[in-house]
Amino acid sequence: MKPVELKGIISPILTPMYEDGSLNLDELKVQVDRMIDNGVHGIFAFGTNGEGYILSSSEKKTVLEAVVNQTKGRVPVYAGTGAISTQETIEQSQMAQEVGADVLSIITPSFAAASQEELYIHFKTVAESVDLPIVLYNIPARTGNSIDPSTVERLSQIENIIGVKDSSGNFANILAYIKAGQSKTNGKFYTLSGNDQLIIWTLLAGGTGGIAGCANVYPQTMASIYDLFIEGKVEEARDMNDRIQTLRACFKYGNPNTIIKTATRLLGYEVGPCRAPFNHVSEEGVKALKAVIEDNKSKEIF
């Protein structure tokens, strides 16, 4: 397993599509370069914002190949390989390793309720099937299953499980994950925020960054949160983190994934709509997004 540090702002890159829902790989390459040129520290293919939940297995391979080839080793490439079944998760993880991903992000199984022992066995079995670093992904509002800090502590003892991303929005849970990861005896364990507004607080608490959907809209602003923090400019980093709040306030108008993709489209990038049925933003929502974008341009927030 090659060593990878899970740090900084990782962009869960959008999956650009044409109006008919088919993949737009040319625009995907544009977005990869846009993210890296604006300072993001990693690219995460087909995560939640990349609509991994609605892509077929073959589409995921196609997207990951494009991302890996366009990234050219400039930053680490993360791949979201979690599925409902352990077997499919293994298949997707092995595919990602073959294609050239640097890190796997594995979401909890969804729909059916899972016990903590079932989650432990699931992640352990997947980890034993690949030779890549793994980030556990906790987003209970979407999957219906949450990884307890005690389970994270157990899983952290597996050599290639090296981190966790928490998108619960519960900062106490992030703190518990950070503490749980300190027990890892065979390397460092990293905790990443999956909630953009909690990135600076996660860093202050001992976490190492975030996987930030808003980076698709404002990559430079998001990347600077980490860069300023590392430079010791904590107040400036906090200011950068605060700058995304007006965009996040627009999440009330629809699925956050759809809001982020719509905002990126309004900036002039041909990323297309989200795949149906998760692709509607009301006229009121579009109007609000346009106002936020114009206001942020006037404040040089990009």
Salt bridges, closest charged atoms under 4 A:
GLU5 OE1 - LYS7 NZ 3.47
GLU19 OE2 - ARG265 NH2 2.06
ASP33 OD1 - ARG74 NH2 2.66
GLU51 OE2 - LYS261 NZ 2.69
GLU59 OE2 - ARG275 NH2 2.99
ASP102 OD1 - LYS2 NZ 2.56
GLU117 OE1 - ARG154 NH1 2.99
GLU128 OE2 - LYS124 NZ 2.65
ASP227 OD1 - HIS41 NE2 2.88
GLU231 OE1 - LYS233 NZ 3.26
GLU235 OE2 - ARG238 NH1 3.61
ASP239 OD2 - ARG243 NE 3.19
GLU294 OE2 - LYS297 NZ 3.96
ASP295 OD2 - LYS299 NZ 3.16
